[in-house]
Amino acid sequence: MKAISITAYGEPGVLEQQELPEPAPGPGAVSITVSHSAVGLVDAIIRRGELAEYDYAPKPPLVPGLEVAGTVRAVGPGADRFAVGDEVATLTLPGMGGYAEVTVAPADLVVPLAGTGVSREQAVAGFANTVTACLSLTEAVRPPSGGEVLVHGALGGLSSVYPEVARLLGATEVVGTVRRAGQVDAALALGFDRVVLASEITEALGDKRFAVIVDPVGGDLRLASLGLLAPMGRLLAVGNAGGRPGAAIDSNAVWGGNIGVVGFNVGGFLAAGTTPAVAAARAILPLYTEGKIKLPVTTLPFAEAREAHRRMDAREVTGRLVLTTP
């Protein structure tokens, strides 16, 4: 089968198309003929080597990609709720492998699409991030009913689904941040109640304080966010898209202000068991079937993975980038 591999750390040119053996599903798994592969920021972060020093991060050579959609190709023992030909999407691929003509996924992390009315494009663009958002706001932190939530990097693939998920869980207002003034309207279209520039958050938000701040950006923005937490508020670190080394947080400010900082890495969380993801998938599916979440998606042919990563590195992406196979 054809697959796109990260052959070494570096620029998008390290992505190479290769012929690899077709994987077969083991117990409790299915193989999927892939028609859509989402290009995630984490794919680019791994390719650039920004996580090279961490043992938990996969190392080259590897086939990146955490989210795919397509049809079931083969069914392993114990995964017989699926049949060959079923239209499906994955919530995540624990071992990556999405940039391929065929991949294998645990059946518990596969969602059937038949009868939902949700397209493969929307499913692969949003399901995994929406489940991640739901798990982060139920397992890592929990916004109080009527609480207000601030989400950084509002146009990012993960951040973009937080407005509807936060409201589903009881939030009354969800504010987003963006880097440029020209991005405000696009963020508002995703459902944010208000959008401010990240460089002006202190001035723009004044005395406003938040029960939860979702931060996939990191760096100086993470440090500045601590002062925007309400008493007993929680900052939820879900990434480091800014590419800066980890911010050093003053623990005295944390205990003195009655605030907290919590990290959430969905891959590590689900390594202990997939049951929470199944429940979260059921909870978020109506957000798609009822049209409450509809993400902007740009598709590129499978062979243009390098171009997809170039756009990621240049921060030219609004919504999700998805690779499609013929």
Secondary structure, 3 states (H helix, E strand, C coil): CEEEEECCCCCHHHEEEEECCCCCCCCCEEEEEEEEEEECHHHHHHHHCCCCCCCCCCCCCECCCCCEEEEEEEECCCCCCCCCCCEEEECCCCCCCCCECEEEEEHHHEEECCCCCCCHHHHHHHHHHHHHHHHHHHHHCCCCCCCEEEECCCCCCCHHHHHHHHHHCCCCEEEEEECCHHHHHHHHCCCCCEEEEHHHHHHHHCCCCEEEEEECCCHHHHHHHHHHEEEEEEEEECCCCCCCCCCCCCHHHHHHCCCEEEECCHHHHHCCCCHHHHHHHHHHHHHHHCCCCCCCEEEEEHHHHHHHHHHHHCCCCCCEEEEECC
